[in-house]
Amino acid sequence: MEIRKLRGHHLLCVHGFQGMGYSPSFVEKMSEIVEQIRDPESDIWLEITIGFDEVCNACPHQGETRCEADEASDMHVKQMDARVIHHLELETDATYRKRWLVRRTANMVEPDDLEELCAGCSWLPYGVCKEGIRKLRAVHDILE
């Protein structure tokens, strides 16, 4: 059984990801995970955490113990993780089936929820994340 470690806010990022990123290695790792999560045939397990995950390991801003993009970035991304985990009523460091998490996200997250869940995220103004959640909800026939 394959288990991938994913931080809380990346549960939302994967649905809007369009190939943009912090570095080529980040984009490559995120693309790999996104492909697996979007694949309806794949039913891997995801360990949901606050803090570093597999995507972070490929990010140029990952320091030894904290995100070093800027002075406030580590606390900012951890707060986003916590908000998403709380919103989805998940337990930190628990492991869930990917299909169940995707369906739960479709049921419990609306595009406008990202304004609060992802407040301050530099990617939010691009609109790709909200569009990703819209498409996810449409695939799962969720009414907004």
N, CA, C and O atoms as a GROMACS GRO file, in nm:
protein
  576
    1MET      N    1   0.085  -0.118   0.000
    1MET     CA    2   0.000   0.000   0.000
    1MET      C    3   0.089   0.124   0.000
    1MET      O    4   0.173   0.141   0.089
    2GLU      N    5   0.070   0.209  -0.100
    2GLU     CA    6   0.150   0.331  -0.110
    2GLU      C    7   0.090   0.442  -0.025
    2GLU      O    8  -0.031   0.468  -0.031
    3ILE      N    9   0.174   0.507   0.055
    3ILE     CA   10   0.131   0.621   0.136
    3ILE      C   11   0.216   0.741   0.096
    3ILE      O   12   0.339   0.735   0.100
    4ARG      N   13   0.149   0.849   0.056
    4ARG     CA   14   0.218   0.974   0.023
    4ARG      C   15   0.186   1.075   0.131
    4ARG      O   16   0.073   1.082   0.179
    5LYS      N   17   0.286   1.153   0.170
    5LYS     CA   18   0.267   1.256   0.273
    5LYS      C   19   0.234   1.387   0.203
    5LYS      O   20   0.305   1.431   0.112
    6LEU      N   21   0.124   1.449   0.248
    6LEU     CA   22   0.077   1.573   0.186
    6LEU      C   23   0.035   1.671   0.295
    6LEU      O   24  -0.039   1.635   0.386
    7ARG      N   25   0.083   1.793   0.285
    7ARG     CA   26   0.043   1.892   0.385
    7ARG      C   27  -0.100   1.937   0.356
    7ARG      O   28  -0.148   1.928   0.243
    8GLY      N   29  -0.167   1.985   0.460
    8GLY     CA   30  -0.309   2.018   0.452
    8GLY      C   31  -0.348   2.105   0.334
    8GLY      O   32  -0.440   2.071   0.261
    9HIS      N   33  -0.279   2.217   0.316
    9HIS     CA   34  -0.323   2.307   0.209
    9HIS      C   35  -0.295   2.251   0.070
    9HIS      O   36  -0.360   2.292  -0.026
   10HIS      N   37  -0.203   2.158   0.058
   10HIS     CA   38  -0.179   2.097  -0.073
   10HIS      C   39  -0.297   2.011  -0.117
   10HIS      O   40  -0.309   1.978  -0.235
   11LEU      N   41  -0.385   1.973  -0.022
   11LEU     CA   42  -0.508   1.902  -0.060
   11LEU      C   43  -0.593   1.987  -0.154
   11LEU      O   44  -0.668   1.933  -0.236
   12LEU      N   45  -0.582   2.119  -0.142
   12LEU     CA   46  -0.657   2.208  -0.230
   12LEU      C   47  -0.575   2.245  -0.353
   12LEU      O   48  -0.629   2.252  -0.464
   13CYS      N   49  -0.446   2.268  -0.334
   13CYS     CA   50  -0.359   2.309  -0.445
   13CYS      C   51  -0.362   2.210  -0.562
   13CYS      O   52  -0.359   2.250  -0.678
   14VAL      N   53  -0.369   2.082  -0.530
   14VAL     CA   54  -0.361   1.980  -0.636
   14VAL      C   55  -0.474   1.993  -0.737
   14VAL      O   56  -0.458   1.950  -0.852
   15HIS      N   57  -0.586   2.048  -0.698
   15HIS     CA   58  -0.700   2.058  -0.789
   15HIS      C   59  -0.690   2.177  -0.883
   15HIS      O   60  -0.755   2.179  -0.988
   16GLY      N   61  -0.610   2.278  -0.847
   16GLY     CA   62  -0.595   2.394  -0.932
   16GLY      C   63  -0.460   2.404  -1.000
   16GLY      O   64  -0.438   2.494  -1.082
   17PHE      N   65  -0.370   2.315  -0.968
   17PHE     CA   66  -0.233   2.321  -1.020
   17PHE      C   67  -0.232   2.322  -1.172
   17PHE      O   68  -0.297   2.240  -1.237
   18GLN      N   69  -0.156   2.419  -1.229
   18GLN     CA   70  -0.148   2.436  -1.374
   18GLN      C   71  -0.004   2.435  -1.423
   18GLN      O   72   0.024   2.483  -1.533
   19GLY      N   73   0.088   2.382  -1.344
   19GLY     CA   74   0.226   2.374  -1.389
   19GLY      C   75   0.313   2.490  -1.346
   19GLY      O   76   0.430   2.498  -1.385
   20MET      N   77   0.258   2.582  -1.267
   20MET     CA   78   0.340   2.692  -1.216
   20MET      C   79   0.404   2.648  -1.084
   20MET      O   80   0.350   2.561  -1.014
   21GLY      N   81   0.518   2.707  -1.052
   21GLY     CA   82   0.582   2.668  -0.927
   21GLY      C   83   0.705   2.751  -0.896
   21GLY      O   84   0.736   2.848  -0.965
   22TYR      N   85   0.772   2.712  -0.791
   22TYR     CA   86   0.887   2.786  -0.740
   22TYR      C   87   1.017   2.749  -0.808
   22TYR      O   88   1.114   2.825  -0.804
   23SER      N   89   1.021   2.632  -0.872
   23SER     CA   90   1.142   2.585  -0.940
   23SER      C   91   1.102   2.468  -1.029
   23SER      O   92   0.994   2.410  -1.011
   24PRO      N   93   1.187   2.431  -1.124
   24PRO     CA   94   1.156   2.314  -1.208
   24PRO      C   95   1.138   2.186  -1.126
   24PRO      O   96   1.051   2.105  -1.156
   25SER      N   97   1.219   2.166  -1.022
   25SER     CA   98   1.206   2.044  -0.941
   25SER      C   99   1.075   2.044  -0.863
   25SER      O  100   1.013   1.939  -0.846
   26PHE      N  101   1.031   2.162  -0.816
   26PHE     CA  102   0.903   2.173  -0.747
   26PHE      C  103   0.790   2.137  -0.843
   26PHE      O  104   0.703   2.057  -0.809
   27VAL      N  105   0.792   2.195  -0.962
   27VAL     CA  106   0.687   2.169  -1.062
   27VAL      C  107   0.684   2.021  -1.098
   27VAL      O  108   0.576   1.964  -1.112
   28GLU      N  109   0.799   1.959  -1.113
   28GLU     CA  110   0.806   1.817  -1.146
   28GLU      C  111   0.743   1.731  -1.036
   28GLU      O  112   0.665   1.640  -1.064
   29LYS      N  113   0.778   1.758  -0.910
   29LYS     CA  114   0.725   1.679  -0.798
   29LYS      C  115   0.575   1.703  -0.783
   29LYS      O  116   0.498   1.609  -0.764
   30MET      N  117   0.534   1.830  -0.791
   30MET     CA  118   0.392   1.861  -0.778
   30MET      C  119   0.313   1.796  -0.891
   30MET      O  120   0.204   1.744  -0.868
   31SER      N  121   0.366   1.799  -1.012
   31SER     CA  122   0.299   1.736  -1.127
   31SER      C  123   0.280   1.587  -1.105
   31SER      O  124   0.175   1.532  -1.137
   32GLU      N  125   0.381   1.522  -1.050
   32GLU     CA  126   0.374   1.378  -1.022
   32GLU      C  127   0.262   1.347  -0.923
   32GLU      O  128   0.184   1.254  -0.944
   33ILE      N  129   0.255   1.424  -0.817
   33ILE     CA  130   0.152   1.402  -0.714
   33ILE      C  131   0.014   1.438  -0.767
   33ILE      O  132  -0.083   1.366  -0.743
   34VAL      N  133   0.005   1.549  -0.839
   34VAL     CA  134  -0.123   1.592  -0.896
   34VAL      C  135  -0.177   1.485  -0.991
   34VAL      O  136  -0.296   1.453  -0.988
   35GLU      N  137  -0.091   1.431  -1.074
   35GLU     CA  138  -0.134   1.327  -1.168
   35GLU      C  139  -0.192   1.207  -1.093
   35GLU      O  140  -0.294   1.151  -1.133
   36GLN      N  141  -0.128   1.168  -0.986
   36GLN     CA  142  -0.175   1.053  -0.910
   36GLN      C  143  -0.307   1.084  -0.838
   36GLN      O  144  -0.394   0.998  -0.831
   37ILE      N  145  -0.320   1.204  -0.787
   37ILE     CA  146  -0.444   1.240  -0.716
   37ILE      C  147  -0.560   1.260  -0.813
   37ILE      O  148  -0.673   1.224  -0.782
   38ARG      N  149  -0.533   1.316  -0.929
   38ARG     CA  150  -0.640   1.336  -1.027
   38ARG      C  151  -0.679   1.209  -1.101
   38ARG      O  152  -0.787   1.203  -1.160
   39ASP      N  153  -0.595   1.108  -1.099
   39ASP     CA  154  -0.623   0.982  -1.168
   39ASP      C  155  -0.733   0.906  -1.094
   39ASP      O  156  -0.712   0.863  -0.981
   40PRO      N  157  -0.850   0.889  -1.156
   40PRO     CA  158  -0.961   0.822  -1.087
   40PRO      C  159  -0.932   0.674  -1.058
   40PRO      O  160  -0.998   0.615  -0.972
   41GLU      N  161  -0.837   0.615  -1.127
   41GLU     CA  162  -0.803   0.475  -1.105
   41GLU      C  163  -0.706   0.456  -0.988
   41GLU      O  164  -0.696   0.347  -0.932
   42SER      N  165  -0.638   0.562  -0.952
   42SER     CA  166  -0.541   0.555  -0.842
   42SER      C  167  -0.612   0.570  -0.709
   42SER      O  168  -0.690   0.664  -0.689
   43ASP      N  169  -0.586   0.479  -0.618
   43ASP     CA  170  -0.644   0.492  -0.484
   43ASP      C  171  -0.535   0.473  -0.380
   43ASP      O  172  -0.536   0.378  -0.302
   44ILE      N  173  -0.443   0.565  -0.380
   44ILE     CA  174  -0.334   0.563  -0.284
   44ILE      C  175  -0.383   0.613  -0.149
   44ILE      O  176  -0.497   0.658  -0.136
   45TRP      N  177  -0.299   0.604  -0.050
   45TRP     CA  178  -0.326   0.659   0.082
   45TRP      C  179  -0.248   0.788   0.098
   45TRP      O  180  -0.135   0.799   0.051
   46LEU      N  181  -0.309   0.887   0.165
   46LEU     CA  182  -0.244   1.014   0.190
   46LEU      C  183  -0.237   1.041   0.340
   46LEU      O  184  -0.339   1.038   0.409
   47GLU      N  185  -0.116   1.067   0.388
   47GLU     CA  186  -0.099   1.110   0.526
   47GLU      C  187  -0.102   1.262   0.524
   47GLU      O  188  -0.019   1.326   0.460
   48ILE      N  189  -0.198   1.320   0.595
   48ILE     CA  190  -0.218   1.464   0.593
   48ILE      C  191  -0.150   1.526   0.714
   48ILE      O  192  -0.172   1.484   0.828
   49THR      N  193  -0.067   1.628   0.688
   49THR     CA  194   0.015   1.684   0.794
   49THR      C  195   0.017   1.837   0.790
   49THR      O  196  -0.024   1.900   0.693
   50ILE      N  197   0.065   1.892   0.898
   50ILE     CA  198   0.098   2.035   0.905
   50ILE      C  199   0.249   2.041   0.899
   50ILE      O  200   0.316   1.994   0.991
   51GLY      N  201   0.301   2.096   0.795
   51GLY     CA  202   0.446   2.102   0.780
   51GLY      C  203   0.492   2.033   0.653
   51GLY      O  204   0.412   2.001   0.566
   52PHE      N  205   0.621   2.010   0.645
   52PHE     CA  206   0.682   1.958   0.523
   52PHE      C  207   0.621   1.828   0.475
   52PHE      O  208   0.587   1.739   0.553
   53ASP      N  209   0.608   1.819   0.341
   53ASP     CA  210   0.561   1.698   0.275
   53ASP      C  211   0.653   1.670   0.156
   53ASP      O  212   0.758   1.732   0.144
   54GLU      N  213   0.612   1.579   0.070
   54GLU     CA  214   0.695   1.544  -0.046
   54GLU      C  215   0.715   1.662  -0.141
   54GLU      O  216   0.822   1.676  -0.200
   55VAL      N  217   0.614   1.744  -0.158
   55VAL     CA  218   0.624   1.859  -0.247
   55VAL      C  219   0.727   1.958  -0.191
   55VAL      O  220   0.809   2.012  -0.266
   56CYS      N  221   0.723   1.981  -0.062
   56CYS     CA  222   0.818   2.073   0.002
   56CYS      C  223   0.962   2.027  -0.017
   56CYS      O  224   1.053   2.109  -0.030
   57ASN      N  225   0.982   1.896  -0.020
   57ASN     CA  226   1.117   1.844  -0.037
   57ASN      C  227   1.180   1.888  -0.168
   57ASN      O  228   1.302   1.886  -0.182
   58ALA      N  229   1.099   1.928  -0.264
   58ALA     CA  230   1.148   1.974  -0.394
   58ALA      C  231   1.145   2.126  -0.406
   58ALA      O  232   1.176   2.180  -0.513
   59CYS      N  233   1.109   2.196  -0.300
   59CYS     CA  234   1.094   2.342  -0.304
   59CYS      C  235   1.226   2.410  -0.265
   59CYS      O  236   1.290   2.370  -0.168
   60PRO      N  237   1.267   2.511  -0.340
   60PRO     CA  238   1.391   2.582  -0.306
   60PRO      C  239   1.382   2.662  -0.176
   60PRO      O  240   1.485   2.705  -0.123
   61HIS      N  241   1.262   2.681  -0.124
   61HIS     CA  242   1.245   2.758   0.000
   61HIS      C  243   1.250   2.670   0.126
   61HIS      O  244   1.244   2.723   0.237
   62GLN      N  245   1.259   2.538   0.109
   62GLN     CA  246   1.261   2.449   0.226
   62GLN      C  247   1.395   2.464   0.297
   62GLN      O  248   1.501   2.436   0.240
   63GLY      N  249   1.387   2.506   0.422
   63GLY     CA  250   1.506   2.509   0.505
   63GLY      C  251   1.517   2.377   0.579
   63GLY      O  252   1.446   2.282   0.548
   64GLU      N  253   1.605   2.372   0.676
   64GLU     CA  254   1.623   2.248   0.750
   64GLU      C  255   1.500   2.213   0.833
   64GLU      O  256   1.461   2.096   0.842
   65THR      N  257   1.439   2.315   0.894
   65THR     CA  258   1.322   2.289   0.981
   65THR      C  259   1.203   2.376   0.949
   65THR      O  260   1.097   2.360   1.011
   66ARG      N  261   1.216   2.469   0.855
   66ARG     CA  262   1.106   2.561   0.829
   66ARG      C  263   1.113   2.614   0.687
   66ARG      O  264   1.218   2.610   0.622
   67CYS      N  265   0.998   2.663   0.638
   67CYS     CA  266   0.992   2.731   0.509
   67CYS      C  267   1.066   2.864   0.523
   67CYS      O  268   1.042   2.939   0.617
   68GLU      N  269   1.155   2.891   0.429
   68GLU     CA  270   1.237   3.012   0.437
   68GLU      C  271   1.211   3.108   0.321
   68GLU      O  272   1.298   3.187   0.286
   69ALA      N  273   1.091   3.101   0.262
   69ALA     CA  274   1.059   3.192   0.151
   69ALA      C  275   1.070   3.337   0.197
   69ALA      O  276   1.121   3.422   0.124
   70ASP      N  277   1.022   3.364   0.317
   70ASP     CA  278   1.041   3.494   0.382
   70ASP      C  279   1.019   3.475   0.532
   70ASP      O  280   0.993   3.364   0.577
   71GLU      N  281   1.030   3.581   0.607
   71GLU     CA  282   1.023   3.574   0.753
   71GLU      C  283   0.894   3.510   0.805
   71GLU      O  284   0.896   3.436   0.904
   72ALA      N  285   0.782   3.539   0.737
   72ALA     CA  286   0.651   3.492   0.787
   72ALA      C  287   0.601   3.367   0.717
   72ALA      O  288   0.496   3.315   0.755
   73SER      N  289   0.672   3.317   0.617
   73SER     CA  290   0.619   3.209   0.534
   73SER      C  291   0.593   3.079   0.608
   73SER      O  292   0.493   3.012   0.582
   74ASP      N  293   0.680   3.041   0.700
   74ASP     CA  294   0.661   2.913   0.769
   74ASP      C  295   0.530   2.913   0.848
   74ASP      O  296   0.451   2.820   0.838
   75MET      N  297   0.508   3.018   0.925
   75MET     CA  298   0.384   3.028   1.003
   75MET      C  299   0.263   3.037   0.910
   75MET      O  300   0.159   2.976   0.936
   76HIS      N  301   0.277   3.112   0.802
   76HIS     CA  302   0.167   3.130   0.706
   76HIS      C  303   0.122   2.996   0.646
   76HIS      O  304   0.002   2.967   0.645
   77VAL      N  305   0.216   2.916   0.596
   77VAL     CA  306   0.177   2.790   0.533
   77VAL      C  307   0.124   2.691   0.636
   77VAL      O  308   0.034   2.613   0.605
   78LYS      N  309   0.178   2.692   0.756
   78LYS     CA  310   0.127   2.603   0.861
   78LYS      C  311  -0.016   2.642   0.901
   78LYS      O  312  -0.098   2.556   0.931
   79GLN      N  313  -0.044   2.772   0.902
   79GLN     CA  314  -0.181   2.816   0.932
   79GLN      C  315  -0.277   2.773   0.821
   79GLN      O  316  -0.390   2.734   0.850
   80MET      N  317  -0.233   2.781   0.696
   80MET     CA  318  -0.318   2.732   0.587
   80MET      C  319  -0.344   2.582   0.602
   80MET      O  320  -0.456   2.536   0.585
   81ASP      N  321  -0.237   2.507   0.634
   81ASP     CA  322  -0.254   2.363   0.657
   81ASP      C  323  -0.361   2.338   0.763
   81ASP      O  324  -0.453   2.259   0.743
   82ALA      N  325  -0.348   2.407   0.876
   82ALA     CA  326  -0.440   2.387   0.989
   82ALA      C  327  -0.582   2.425   0.951
   82ALA      O  328  -0.676   2.355   0.989
   83ARG      N  329  -0.600   2.536   0.877
   83ARG     CA  330  -0.735   2.577   0.837
   83ARG      C  331  -0.801   2.473   0.747
   83ARG      O  332  -0.918   2.441   0.764
   84VAL      N  333  -0.725   2.419   0.653
   84VAL     CA  334  -0.781   2.319   0.561
   84VAL      C  335  -0.814   2.190   0.637
   84VAL      O  336  -0.921   2.133   0.617
   85ILE      N  337  -0.724   2.146   0.722
   85ILE     CA  338  -0.748   2.024   0.800
   85ILE      C  339  -0.872   2.041   0.888
   85ILE      O  340  -0.955   1.951   0.897
   86HIS      N  341  -0.884   2.157   0.951
   86HIS     CA  342  -1.000   2.184   1.035
   86HIS      C  343  -1.128   2.189   0.950
   86HIS      O  344  -1.230   2.129   0.986
   87HIS      N  345  -1.123   2.259   0.837
   87HIS     CA  346  -1.240   2.273   0.750
   87HIS      C  347  -1.289   2.136   0.702
   87HIS      O  348  -1.410   2.113   0.695
   88LEU      N  349  -1.197   2.048   0.668
   88LEU     CA  350  -1.234   1.915   0.618
   88LEU      C  351  -1.259   1.816   0.732
   88LEU      O  352  -1.288   1.699   0.707
   89GLU      N  353  -1.246   1.864   0.855
   89GLU     CA  354  -1.269   1.780   0.974
   89GLU      C  355  -1.182   1.655   0.972
   89GLU      O  356  -1.230   1.544   0.993
   90LEU      N  357  -1.054   1.677   0.945
   90LEU     CA  358  -0.956   1.569   0.942
   90LEU      C  359  -0.871   1.574   1.068
   90LEU      O  360  -0.874   1.672   1.143
   91GLU      N  361  -0.797   1.469   1.090
   91GLU     CA  362  -0.701   1.464   1.200
   91GLU      C  363  -0.562   1.485   1.142
   91GLU      O  364  -0.528   1.428   1.038
   92THR      N  365  -0.481   1.565   1.208
   92THR     CA  366  -0.343   1.588   1.164
   92THR      C  367  -0.263   1.459   1.180
   92THR      O  368  -0.275   1.387   1.279
   93ASP      N  369  -0.180   1.431   1.080
   93ASP     CA  370  -0.093   1.314   1.074
   93ASP      C  371  -0.170   1.182   1.066
   93ASP      O  372  -0.116   1.076   1.097
   94ALA      N  373  -0.295   1.190   1.024
   94ALA     CA  374  -0.374   1.069   1.000
   94ALA      C  375  -0.363   1.033   0.852
   94ALA      O  376  -0.328   1.117   0.769
   95THR      N  377  -0.392   0.909   0.820
   95THR     CA  378  -0.383   0.858   0.683
   95THR      C  379  -0.524   0.827   0.632
   95THR      O  380  -0.605   0.765   0.700
   96TYR      N  381  -0.550   0.872   0.509
   96TYR     CA  382  -0.682   0.858   0.447
   96TYR      C  383  -0.665   0.807   0.304
   96TYR      O  384  -0.562   0.828   0.240
   97ARG      N  385  -0.770   0.739   0.256
   97ARG     CA  386  -0.771   0.699   0.115
   97ARG      C  387  -0.788   0.825   0.030
   97ARG      O  388  -0.866   0.914   0.062
   98LYS      N  389  -0.712   0.829  -0.079
   98LYS     CA  390  -0.717   0.944  -0.168
   98LYS      C  391  -0.857   0.968  -0.223
   98LYS      O  392  -0.904   1.082  -0.224
   99ARG      N  393  -0.924   0.863  -0.267
   99ARG     CA  394  -1.059   0.881  -0.325
   99ARG      C  395  -1.154   0.943  -0.223
   99ARG      O  396  -1.236   1.028  -0.258
  100TRP      N  397  -1.144   0.900  -0.099
  100TRP     CA  398  -1.230   0.954   0.006
  100TRP      C  399  -1.199   1.103   0.028
  100TRP      O  400  -1.291   1.184   0.042
  101LEU      N  401  -1.071   1.139   0.031
  101LEU     CA  402  -1.032   1.279   0.051
  101LEU      C  403  -1.077   1.368  -0.065
  101LEU      O  404  -1.122   1.480  -0.043
  102VAL      N  405  -1.064   1.318  -0.186
  102VAL     CA  406  -1.106   1.397  -0.303
  102VAL      C  407  -1.257   1.421  -0.296
  102VAL      O  408  -1.303   1.533  -0.318
  103ARG      N  409  -1.332   1.317  -0.267
  103ARG     CA  410  -1.478   1.331  -0.257
  103ARG      C  411  -1.515   1.427  -0.142
  103ARG      O  412  -1.604   1.510  -0.157
  104ARG      N  413  -1.446   1.414  -0.030
  104ARG     CA  414  -1.472   1.501   0.085
  104ARG      C  415  -1.444   1.647   0.050
  104ARG      O  416  -1.520   1.736   0.086
  105THR      N  417  -1.334   1.669  -0.020
  105THR     CA  418  -1.300   1.805  -0.063
  105THR      C  419  -1.408   1.859  -0.155
  105THR      O  420  -1.452   1.974  -0.140
  106ALA      N  421  -1.453   1.779  -0.250
  106ALA     CA  422  -1.560   1.821  -0.341
  106ALA      C  423  -1.686   1.857  -0.264
  106ALA      O  424  -1.754   1.954  -0.298
  107ASN      N  425  -1.718   1.781  -0.162
  107ASN     CA  426  -1.839   1.804  -0.083
  107ASN      C  427  -1.828   1.922   0.012
  107ASN      O  428  -1.928   1.989   0.039
  108MET      N  429  -1.711   1.948   0.064
  108MET     CA  430  -1.698   2.043   0.175
  108MET      C  431  -1.630   2.175   0.142
  108MET      O  432  -1.628   2.266   0.224
  109VAL      N  433  -1.574   2.187   0.022
  109VAL     CA  434  -1.503   2.310  -0.014
  109VAL      C  435  -1.568   2.372  -0.137
  109VAL      O  436  -1.583   2.307  -0.240
  110GLU      N  437  -1.606   2.497  -0.123
  110GLU     CA  438  -1.659   2.574  -0.236
  110GLU      C  439  -1.550   2.671  -0.281
  110GLU      O  440  -1.464   2.708  -0.200
  111PRO      N  441  -1.551   2.712  -0.406
  111PRO     CA  442  -1.446   2.803  -0.454
  111PRO      C  443  -1.424   2.926  -0.365
  111PRO      O  444  -1.310   2.963  -0.340
  112ASP      N  445  -1.531   2.988  -0.318
  112ASP     CA  446  -1.515   3.108  -0.236
  112ASP      C  447  -1.457   3.079  -0.097
  112ASP      O  448  -1.411   3.171  -0.030
  113ASP      N  449  -1.460   2.953  -0.053
  113ASP     CA  450  -1.396   2.916   0.074
  113ASP      C  451  -1.246   2.942   0.070
  113ASP      O  452  -1.184   2.961   0.175
  114LEU      N  453  -1.189   2.942  -0.048
  114LEU     CA  454  -1.044   2.961  -0.060
  114LEU      C  455  -1.001   3.100  -0.013
  114LEU      O  456  -0.887   3.118   0.029
  115GLU      N  457  -1.091   3.197  -0.020
  115GLU     CA  458  -1.057   3.332   0.029
  115GLU      C  459  -1.013   3.328   0.175
  115GLU      O  460  -0.922   3.400   0.214
  116GLU      N  461  -1.078   3.244   0.254
  116GLU     CA  462  -1.041   3.229   0.395
  116GLU      C  463  -0.936   3.120   0.414
  116GLU      O  464  -0.836   3.142   0.483
  117LEU      N  465  -0.958   3.005   0.355
  117LEU     CA  466  -0.867   2.892   0.376
  117LEU      C  467  -0.726   2.922   0.325
  117LEU      O  468  -0.628   2.878   0.385
  118CYS      N  469  -0.716   2.996   0.217
  118CYS     CA  470  -0.587   3.023   0.153
  118CYS      C  471  -0.549   3.171   0.161
  118CYS      O  472  -0.471   3.220   0.079
  119ALA      N  473  -0.605   3.242   0.257
  119ALA     CA  474  -0.580   3.387   0.270
  119ALA      C  475  -0.430   3.415   0.269
  119ALA      O  476  -0.354   3.355   0.344
  120GLY      N  477  -0.390   3.508   0.184
  120GLY     CA  478  -0.252   3.549   0.177
  120GLY      C  479  -0.165   3.466   0.084
  120GLY      O  480  -0.047   3.496   0.067
  121CYS      N  481  -0.221   3.362   0.024
  121CYS     CA  482  -0.142   3.278  -0.066
  121CYS      C  483  -0.114   3.355  -0.196
  121CYS      O  484  -0.203   3.416  -0.254
  122SER      N  485   0.010   3.350  -0.239
  122SER     CA  486   0.050   3.424  -0.360
  122SER      C  487  -0.011   3.366  -0.488
  122SER      O  488  -0.014   3.434  -0.590
  123TRP      N  489  -0.059   3.242  -0.482
  123TRP     CA  490  -0.118   3.180  -0.601
  123TRP      C  491  -0.267   3.210  -0.615
  123TRP      O  492  -0.322   3.196  -0.724
  124LEU      N  493  -0.331   3.250  -0.507
  124LEU     CA  494  -0.477   3.272  -0.508
  124LEU      C  495  -0.523   3.373  -0.615
  124LEU      O  496  -0.623   3.348  -0.681
  125PRO      N  497  -0.453   3.486  -0.633
  125PRO     CA  498  -0.499   3.584  -0.734
  125PRO      C  499  -0.503   3.532  -0.878
  125PRO      O  500  -0.570   3.592  -0.962
  126TYR      N  501  -0.433   3.425  -0.908
  126TYR     CA  502  -0.434   3.370  -1.043
  126TYR      C  503  -0.568   3.307  -1.079
  126TYR      O  504  -0.600   3.294  -1.197
  127GLY      N  505  -0.646   3.267  -0.978
  127GLY     CA  506  -0.778   3.210  -1.002
  127GLY      C  507  -0.778   3.062  -1.037
  127GLY      O  508  -0.886   3.003  -1.050
  128VAL      N  509  -0.662   3.001  -1.053
  128VAL     CA  510  -0.658   2.861  -1.094
  128VAL      C  511  -0.708   2.767  -0.984
  128VAL      O  512  -0.764   2.661  -1.012
  129CYS      N  513  -0.688   2.807  -0.860
  129CYS     CA  514  -0.730   2.720  -0.748
  129CYS      C  515  -0.883   2.717  -0.738
  129CYS      O  516  -0.942   2.610  -0.724
  130LYS      N  517  -0.945   2.833  -0.746
  130LYS     CA  518  -1.092   2.837  -0.743
  130LYS      C  519  -1.150   2.760  -0.861
  130LYS      O  520  -1.248   2.688  -0.847
  131GLU      N  521  -1.088   2.777  -0.978
  131GLU     CA  522  -1.135   2.705  -1.096
  131GLU      C  523  -1.119   2.554  -1.077
  131GLU      O  524  -1.205   2.476  -1.118
  132GLY      N  525  -1.010   2.513  -1.015
  132GLY     CA  526  -0.987   2.372  -0.988
  132GLY      C  527  -1.093   2.314  -0.895
  132GLY      O  528  -1.140   2.202  -0.916
  133ILE      N  529  -1.132   2.390  -0.793
  133ILE     CA  530  -1.237   2.344  -0.701
  133ILE      C  531  -1.371   2.340  -0.773
  133ILE      O  532  -1.450   2.249  -0.750
  134ARG      N  533  -1.398   2.438  -0.860
  134ARG     CA  534  -1.522   2.437  -0.939
  134ARG      C  535  -1.530   2.309  -1.023
  134ARG      O  536  -1.633   2.242  -1.026
  135LYS      N  537  -1.420   2.277  -1.091
  135LYS     CA  538  -1.417   2.158  -1.176
  135LYS      C  539  -1.432   2.031  -1.093
  135LYS      O  540  -1.502   1.938  -1.132
  136LEU      N  541  -1.366   2.027  -0.978
  136LEU     CA  542  -1.376   1.911  -0.890
  136LEU      C  543  -1.520   1.890  -0.848
  136LEU      O  544  -1.570   1.777  -0.851
  137ARG      N  545  -1.587   1.997  -0.808
  137ARG     CA  546  -1.726   1.987  -0.765
  137ARG      C  547  -1.817   1.945  -0.880
  137ARG      O  548  -1.912   1.871  -0.859
  138ALA      N  549  -1.787   1.992  -1.001
  138ALA     CA  550  -1.868   1.955  -1.117
  138ALA      C  551  -1.852   1.806  -1.148
  138ALA      O  552  -1.950   1.739  -1.180
  139VAL      N  553  -1.730   1.756  -1.139
  139VAL     CA  554  -1.704   1.615  -1.165
  139VAL      C  555  -1.780   1.528  -1.065
  139VAL      O  556  -1.828   1.419  -1.099
  140HIS      N  557  -1.791   1.577  -0.942
  140HIS     CA  558  -1.858   1.501  -0.838
  140HIS      C  559  -2.005   1.543  -0.822
  140HIS      O  560  -2.071   1.504  -0.726
  141ASP      N  561  -2.054   1.624  -0.919
  141ASP     CA  562  -2.194   1.666  -0.921
  141ASP      C  563  -2.240   1.731  -0.790
  141ASP      O  564  -2.346   1.699  -0.737
  142ILE      N  565  -2.158   1.823  -0.740
  142ILE     CA  566  -2.190   1.896  -0.618
  142ILE      C  567  -2.253   2.028  -0.659
  142ILE      O  568  -2.202   2.098  -0.747
  143LEU      N  569  -2.363   2.062  -0.596
  143LEU     CA  570  -2.430   2.188  -0.624
  143LEU      C  571  -2.372   2.298  -0.535
  143LEU      O  572  -2.355   2.279  -0.415
  144GLU      N  573  -2.342   2.412  -0.597
  144GLU     CA  574  -2.292   2.526  -0.518
  144GLU      C  575  -2.408   2.608  -0.467
  144GLU      O  576  -2.388   2.707  -0.398
   0.00000   0.00000   0.00000
